Amino acid sequence: MTAEIPETPETPEVWLPFPAGEIEGLPDSFRYRHWDGEEAFPGDPAACVFYVTPYMKSPAVTLRPLPAMPRLRVVQTLTAGVDHVLGGLGDLPPGVRLCNAKGVHDASTAELALTLTLASLRGIPGMVRGQDREEWRFGFYEALADKSVLIVGYGAVGAAIEDRLAPFECERIVRVARTARTTARGPVHALAELPQLLPAADVVILSTPLTEETRGLAGAEFLGRMKDGALLVNVARGPVVDTKSLLAEVESGRLRAALDVTDPEPLPSGHPLWHAPGVLITPHVGGSSSAFEPRAKRLVARQLRSFAAGEPVENTVLITD
């Protein structure tokens, strides 16, 4: 099934979070409106047939125009996860396609996963604090070489993480996804196999989408099966990890963690995770790098060319009914 524009005398509109003039290769079939979450809408939402959601805005902002978009045929997020828009789909007519930004954040998020892993193992946070105090913190630190790494969530981002781990002489890289399969690099294990896989991992990297199946996945039982001294890296979503259970493990010193996402998020002032021992926190910047815009704009142009030609759009996650 393709996403067809209903026949009306009005020119169909596309809402974009970037100025149309900054995106090469847009088709001439539409009137383009620039809206990145401002209070005032750029035009009548009723004319919009293709809505590219603002990036990293709250669900309240992102979902605000949806009830007024009866002609809408495609909602295109600029994130790999779509949990922030699911709450507004009930306001849409049947047949609207929700598409994610698979591929846009692979490079940036994988880079940060590697950065968090290396920084934690090599003690970089302590060295930065030492620099602030003019302290020379010489010591013996862990390498990524010879470590066993478990990637939980082996989609496009998980595969990109493995690409970047490959030169680091890891002893073993183990892949886990919702269901088992075989790839050119080797087997991908099912989530159900995690209890047997966790005890052997020195580093566990979470890159899975947030679903009902993965919410709270890294809870007390999951963390309890990790080996003493292991490192948990989360570049997925905050609620994939049970914060209370993680705090118990890091405050005891048994595990370490490097977190680009937290639950709650943003992490409020005074939260115990801020100063928990062995925890490195970045403020959900996995996709927020210079790699984002060019890839996002190429995806949007490609999607709109397909849509204008009556061809299937990419990355369809669901269709409203």
N, C-alpha and C positions, 0 to 999 in steps of 0.2 A: 504494500500500500504506500502511495506517495502522499505528501502533504499538498493538497491542491488549494489554491486561493479561490474563495467563493466569488462568483461573478457578480460584481456590483459596479455602478458607474464611477465610484470614487477610486482614486489611485490608492492602492494598498500601501501602508506605512510599515516601516521597520524601526524599532527603537534600539539604539546602540549606546553603550557606555563610553564609546570613543567618537570623536567627530568623524563623519563619513569620509572627509577628505584625507584622513590619516590611514585609510584602509585601501590598499591596492586591490583591484580586480572585482569591485562590487558591481553587480548587474544594474542595468538602468531601469529595471521593472518597477522600482519602488521609490517612494518618497522617504528619505531618511531623517529621523529625529534623534538628536543627541540628548540622552537622559542618563545621568549617573547618580540618581537617588535624590535630586534636589526636591524641595517642597513643591515647587511649581512644575506641572507636567509640561512637556515641550509641545504638545498638541492634544488632540482628542484621542484618548485611549481606544475609543470605539473603532478607529481606523487602522489600528495596529494588527498585523497578521503574523509578525515574527518579532519576538521580544528577546533581546539579549540582556540578561539580568546584570545589574551593577555588580562589580567585583568587591567582595569583602564588606558588603553592607549588611545590616541586620535583617532578619527575616521580615520584620515589620515594614522596613523600607522596600525591600525587594518585592514583597507580595502586594503592596498597596495598589498598584494599577490593575491587577488581574481581574477583579470583579467587574471592571468597566471595559473589558476587552472581549466582546462577543464574537469578533471575527478572528480571534487568535487561532493560529494553526501550529506554531512552534514556539516553545520556550527553550532557549539555549542558555545554560549556565556557563560560567567561566571557571567553574570548579569541577574537580573530578567527582566529588560527593554532591548529592542533590538533596540531602536531608533538610536543608534550610528552606527549600521551596515546596516540599511535599504538603505542608499544611494549607497551602493556597490552591491546590489542584481542584478541590471541590467547587470552586467558583467558576471553573472553566467549562466550556461546552464539550460535548463528546468529540473524540478524534484528535485532540491536541497532543502533539508529540513533545515529550520532555527529553531533551538531549543534554548530555554532560560534556565536559571539556577533556575527555580522555586524550592523553598525549600532550596536552598543553603544559602540564606541570611536571612531567616525568623528569626532565633534566634538573630543574631547580630543586625539586623535593629530594631527588636522589643525592644531589650534591650536599644538601643539608644533612641528610641521614648519615652520610659518610663523615661530614664535618663534626657532627655531634659524637659519633662513635670515636673518631680519632682524638677529639679534644678531651673526652672523658677518660679514655684509656691512658693518654699521655699526660694527664693532670694539668691541662691548660688553665682551667678556672683558678686553681690554686696559684699558678704562676702569675696570672693577671693580678690577683689580689696581692701577691708578693711584689710585683712591680709597683703597684700603688703605694706600698709601704717601703719601697727600696730594699726589699729582701731578696737575697740570692738563694732561691730554693732548689739547690742541686739535689738530685736524687736518682733513683732507679725506677723507671716507669714502664708500664706495659705497652707492648706493640700489638698491632692488629695481626701481624704475621703469626702464623701457627694457631690462630684462634678458630674455633668452630662457630659459625654464624648461622642463625635461624631467621629466615625472612618469613613473617606471617602476613600473608596478603600478597600473593604473587600474580598481580595484574601487571598493567603497563609500568606503574611506579616500582613495583617489586622487581620486575625484570631490569629496569634502569638502575636500581640499587645494585643488583648483582653485576651489571656491566662495570660499575665503578669499583666494586670490591675485587674484581678479577685480578688486577695487577698487584694486590697487596699480600699475596702468598698466604691466604687463609688456609688452614688445614682442611676445612670442609665448609661448604655452603649448602644449607638444607632449605628447601622451598615448601611452603604450605599455602594452600588456597582452600576455598569452600569445598571443592571436589578434587579428587585425584586426577592427574593426567600426566602425559609425558611431553617434555619439551626437548629441543635440540641440546640443551645444557644438561638434561637429566630429569629424573622424576620430580613431580610436584605431589606432595602428600596432602591428604584431606585433613581438615580441621580436627576430625575425630582422632587423628593420630598424635595430636599434640602431647598428651600425657606421656607418651613413650619418647618423644623427641626433645622435650624441654630439658631434661636432666643433663644432656650432653652438650648444651649450647653455652658458650662463653658470652655471646652477644645475641640478644633477641631483638629484632627490628620489626616493629609493627607498622604496616603500610596498608592495612585492610580498610575497606569502606565501613562506615558506621551503618549497621543494619540491626534488626532485632536479634539476629544470631550472634553478632559481634559486640553488642552493647555489654559492657562489663566482662568481656572475654578474659582480660588479664585481671582476674580477681584473686581471692586468697588461694584457691586451689592451684591455679595457673602459676602464680608467683611462688607458691610453696614448692613447686616442682623444679623451679630454676635452681641451678647449682649455687653454692655459696660463692659470693664475689662476682656473680654474673652481672652484666649490664643490660638494662632494658632501655631501648630507644623507641620513642613514640613519635612518628610523623604521620599518624593516621588521623584520628579524632580523639579528643579528650575522653569522652565516655567509653571508649574501648577499654580503658584502664579504670579499675575501681580505686579511687584515690585513697580511701581509708585503708584498704589492704596494702597499697603501695607504701603509704606512710609508715605502716607498721614494719615493713621490710627494710626500708632505707634508714629509719631512725634506729633500728637495731644494728645497722651496719652490715647486714647480711647481703643486701643487694645494692646496686647503684642504678641511677636512672638519668637519661638525657631526654628531655621532653620539649618538643616544639608545640605541643597542644596539651591542655590541661582540662580538668573538670573540677570546679567551675572555670569558665573562661570568659573574659580575661580573669586571671588569677588576682583576687582582691588583696589589698594591702593587709598585712598581718596573717595571711594564710601560712600554715606551717610548712608547706612545700617550698616556700621561698628560701628558707634557711635549713632545710633538711640536709643532713650530711650525705655527700656523694651524689647530689642532684644538680644537674645543669639544666637551665630553663631558657628557651628562646620563645619570643612572643608570637607564635603561629605565623612564621615567615617562610614556611617551606616553599610556597609558590610565589612569594613576593620578592622577585629578583628581576634583574634586567632581562632574563630569559622569558619572562611572562608575556609582555606586550606583543613582540613579534609573532610568537606562536599563537596567541589568542586571536590576533587580527587575521592571520592566515586561515585559522579554523573558521572564523566568522565569514570571511569571503568565500571560502569553499562551500560552506553550508548554504549560503544565500544563492550561490550560482546553481547548486543542485535544486534548491527550492524553486527558483525562478524557472528552471527547465522542467519542473514536474518530476524530478528524479528523487530517489530516496535520500534523506539526510542521514548523516553519520551519527553514531553514538546514541541511538534512541534507547532510553532507559525504560520508558513506559508510554502508553497511549491512554488518554482519559476516556472513560466510558459513561 
